Amino acid sequence: MTGADGTRRGWRAVLADHGALLLVLAIALAGMQRVLTAHWREGAVLLGGSLIVAAVLRVILPQERVGLLAIRSKVVDVLFYSSFGLVMTVLAVTITRVRLSAP
């Protein structure tokens, strides 16, 4: 692979730049797989967990290593990633099975 300046970059350099996003996407893909195989609660927890992992990575990684996880400022990214992740996880865990009874 070549970088923006035309120099050849190895897979380690690419992984260092995009490893955080790849980890978050891998968790989200596992969650989508669980949702698509009719295990929606587990899938929703994994999707919420991927957002929480994104928030943690956004906090601990330096700006040059965070890659495409940086959308806005660090504070805004962490606030939105963590709040959406927590809401999704809490909703998935607390929703109980609703049975419709015949009249």
N, C-alpha and C positions, 0 to 999 in steps of 0.2 A: 504494500500500500504506500501511496505517496502522500506526503503532508501538503499543506497549503503553500509552502515555500519550494515545493518540487523535490524535496529530499525523500529518500525511501525510509519508511518507518516500519518497525517490526510489530509483531502481534502483541508483544508486551506493552509497547507504547500505546497502541490502540486500546488495549484492555485497560490500561491505566487511565486513559481519557474517558472511556465509556463503560467501565466496569460497574459503576454505581447504577447507571440506567439499565444495563443488562440484568443486574440482580433484581431490580424492581420489576422489570418486564417479565422475568422468569417466574416470579411469585404470582404476578397478575395472570400470566398465561395458565399457570397451574390452577388458579382460582376459576378462570373461565372454563377450563376443562371440567372441573367439578360441577359447575353450574350446568354445563351442557350435558352432563351425564346424570341429571336429575338429583344432584346433591347440592341444592341451591344454598343451603345454610352454610355448609363447609366452604363452598366457593365464595360466598359473600364475606365470610371471615377472612379468607385468604386475600381477597381483593382489598378489604380494609387494612389487613396486615401489610400489604404491599405499599399502601399510602403511608402507614406509620413508619415502615422501613425507609421510605423516601424522605420523610421528615427527619429521622435520626441521621441519615447520611448527609442531608443538607446541613445539619448542625455541625457534624464532626469533620466533614471534608473541607479542605481549603478551596477557595474560589476556582483555582486553575484545575482542580481534579473533579469538580462536581458535574461538569459536562452539561447535558441537556436537562438535568433536574433543576437547574437554575432558570426560573421563568421570570420572576420579579425579584425584589430584594429578598435577602435571607429571612427576615422577619415575616414577610408576607407569605413566602413559600412554606415555611415551617408552620405557620398558623393555619393555612389552608390544608396542607397535606395532613397534618395531625388531626384537625377538627373533622374533616371528611372521613378520614380513616377510623377515628373513634366512633363517629355517628354510624357508619356502615357496620362496624363490628358490633356495637351495642344493639343496633336494630336486628341484626342477624341472630344474635344470641337470645334476645328477649322475645321475639315473635314466636308464639306457640302455635301449634297446629289447631286450625279452626275446622270443626266438623259441622257440616250443615245437616240438620235433621229434617226428615220428611214431615210435612204437616199432618 
